Amino acid sequence: MSAHGSLAVGRSRGAVAEVKEALVYLWRIPVLRVVLIVDMFLGMLTFPYQRLLPGFVAEVLSDSDDQAAIRLGLLLTAIAVGALAGSLVVASLPNKHRGKLVIGSVALAGIALLAFSASTVFYVSVGIVLFMGIGQASRQALNNILIQSYTSNEFRGRISSIMLFEDGVESLGIFAIAMLAAVTGPQFALGTTSLMMLALAASMWFLMPRYRHLD
């Protein structure tokens, strides 16, 4: 075997060993494992609505393709403004009650998405998506803070890599909700997603007291 081949095999084995160490570390830290699992489930529910937004705007909030394009841009801008506001609020908060704040952020995003799915008035929808942006960005920021807070320095890079699995899990959520939208329409699909978010927030509050009391 050439020197380059030996080096490649060594790197591969080293990468596999590091992944195993990270998984063992996760198994030994229950609170971190729970936060990561919850984060992935939340990603499945909180991200897909943006992928359905173009179809929703075209079918429910617009009368023409040109109007739909303009209104979609305005809605995405409003979401971004809300997300920026939510991130700034999280950055200014003290280091306590983060578990409760995550649950509150999920509930806020769920309520806003439920209202958005029921709205057929564009300018009302613009105001609603501001709160969706606040809830989603706050949830993401708080979850990331919690994960990094409960991870030792040695494993932060590897745990951050595991967090990237959320992108794949998000795709599963997008597929399921898109299939539902194809059968029932975008309003029903988004409304169903919002109810699932609210059910998850309620479960986190009442059935996961350890998560609720995370700082």
Protein Blocks (a to p, Z undefined) as FASTA:
>chain_A
ZZklmmmmmmmmmmmmmmmmmmmmmmmmmmlmmmmmmmmmmmmmmmmmmmmmmmmmmmmm
pcbfklmmmmmmmmmmmmmmmmmmmmmmmmmpccehklmmmmmmmmmmmmmmmmmmmpcb
fklmmmmmmmmmmmmmmmmmmmmmmmmmmpcfklmmmmmmmmmmmmmmmmmmmmmmmmmm
mmnojklmmmmmmmmmmmmmmmmmmmmmmlmmpZZ
